[in-house]
Amino acid sequence: MKKVAVITGSARGIGLATTKKFLAEGWRVAMLDIDGETQDRAWRELSNPDNAASIHCDVSAPAQVAAAVEGTLAAFGRIDALVNNAGIAIFRPVMETSFEDWSAVLATNLSGPFICTQACVPAMLANGGGSIVNITSISGTRASTLRVAYGTSKAALVHLTKQLAAELGTQGIRVNAVSPGPVDTAMAKKVHTADIRADYHDAIPLNRYGTEEELAEAIFFLSSDRAGYVNGAVLNVDGGFASTGIGLPSLRGEGE
């Protein structure tokens, strides 16, 4: 029987690229997104939509998540992997970040993975184990302006990953995280000005943005049996951004 992955935030971007990667590797995928219309359109355009299901779901709503898991099991009979990718970002100065902003970001980015994990674990245990991959962010390890809610939510998700790995690992469920740096998503292309892109390039040893497909490769690896002894890890997929200090433009100049 084909393995089954539940991927949240799969209407676009990294989530959709990850969906396509799992399908290409012979898995079936339950696509979960709050934007049902966009996800339905993406699902119809897949090369093999019969192996996927599009389920409208707000990951911060326990009842909706429970219904989505029931729908996944009804369609595919099992759950082997969960990719907690759904997230939102509200970038404002701390004194302009309302409590509603703060609550909305944490509800999706932190409570969502917790809710989805609780909902999927029983099905994984019924199969003898599984894998969970949380999509965090470099913003969870490196502070920056305007990210008081977003960065805090991602930092907390890193620790939630470790908590889950410690507890669920004893039951055969591995829990890891992928931490993206700047990625060439449609949103990034729309909102990152030339100056912002240049600044990122100056701070990244590989001197470029990542691609959605590169993130999908890392996510699939951690979900697969190839990563069978990897648990509680946070994999930076960021071109070296998180590990590097200042001085790259000067070094490149010297190299020339």
C-alpha positions, -999 to +999 in steps of 0.1 A: +000+000+000+013+035-009+024+057+020+003+088+028+014+123+038-006+151+052+008+184+040-006+217+054-004+250+036-003+231+003-022+255-020+010+272-031+047+278-025+067+253-005+037+232+004+026+227-032+062+219-042+064+194-014+031+178-025+045+174-060+077+158-046+058+133-025+036+123-054+067+119-077+081+095-051+050+074-052+032+086-021-004+098-018-010+132-003-038+149+016-035+186+009-048+209+036-052+247+032-074+274+045-076+288+009-098+260-005-104+276-039-067+281-046-059+246-034-086+230-054-072+247-085-037+235-077-050+200-071-067+199-104-035+209-122-014+181-106-001+155-130-016+127-109-045+142-089-060+108-082-033+102-057-041+134-038-070+149-020-078+186-015-092+193+019-103+228+031-089+232+066-079+259+091-051+243+110-058+265+141-093+250+144-092+216+161-126+205+148-116+212+112-083+194+116-101+163+131-124+163+101-095+166+077-078+136+093-110+116+092-113+125+055-077+115+048-082+081+065-115+076+046-097+084+013-064+067+018-067+044+048-035+055+066-011+084+075+026+080+075+039+115+075+028+150+085+043+182+071+034+212+092+040+239+066+009+262+070+019+296+083+012+333+083+033+363+087+024+397+100+055+420+099+050+451+121+070+470+147+064+456+182+044+487+193+022+484+162+016+447+166-018+442+181-028+414+204-050+401+176-020+401+152+001+382+178-027+357+185-034+350+149+003+343+141+008+320+170-026+302+164-015+292+129+023+289+132+025+272+166-009+259+177-016+246+142+014+221+143+004+210+178-032+204+168-023+186+136+003+164+154-023+154+180-048+145+153-024+125+131-004+106+157-030+079+164-031+070+127+007+068+126+008+046+157-017+023+140+009+017+113+038+013+137+053+048+135+058+077+111+074+111+106+066+147+113+084+176+097+077+211+110+086+241+088+102+267+109+123+296+097+156+313+100+136+340+118+132+316+146+169+316+153+180+351+142+161+381+154+152+409+130+130+439+129+092+436+124+091+399+133+081+400+170+052+376+164+065+357+134+100+351+148+087+342+182+062+317+167+090+300+147+114+299+176+087+282+197+081+257+169+118+247+170+114+238+206+081+221+201+099+200+175+124+189+201+097+182+227+077+161+203+109+143+192+117+133+228+083+120+235+070+106+202+104+091+193+099+065+220+068+054+200+085+052+166+075+086+153+104+109+143+100+146+145+123+171+128+122+206+114+133+223+082+143+259+086+142+278+053+162+309+046+150+333+018+131+313-008+120+324-042+083+320-036+056+340-054+052+361-023+089+369-020+091+379-057+062+402-051+073+419-019+111+418-019+124+449-035+157+449-054+174+464-024+161+437-001+172+410-025+207+425-027+209+426+011+200+389+013+225+380-014+252+399+006+245+378+036+242+343+020+274+325+010+256+308-019+247+343-031+211+335-041+176+326-029+166+290-025+139+274-045+107+258-034+119+225-049+151+226-028+130+229+003+108+201-009+138+178-013+149+184+023+113+179+036+109+146+018+143+133+029+134+139+066+100+123+060+114+092+044+130+060+056+163+075+044+163+096+075+154+067+098+179+077+125+173+114+124+151+127+152+149+161+169+170+178+143+166+213+127+179+213+092+188+248+079+181+250+041+193+286+037+225+287+016+246+292+048+227+323+060+222+312+096+258+302+101+276+332+086+286+366+099+295+398+081+320+404+054+308+383+024+308+412-002+344+421+007+355+385+005+338+381-029+356+412-040+389+398-029+381+365-047+377+384-079 
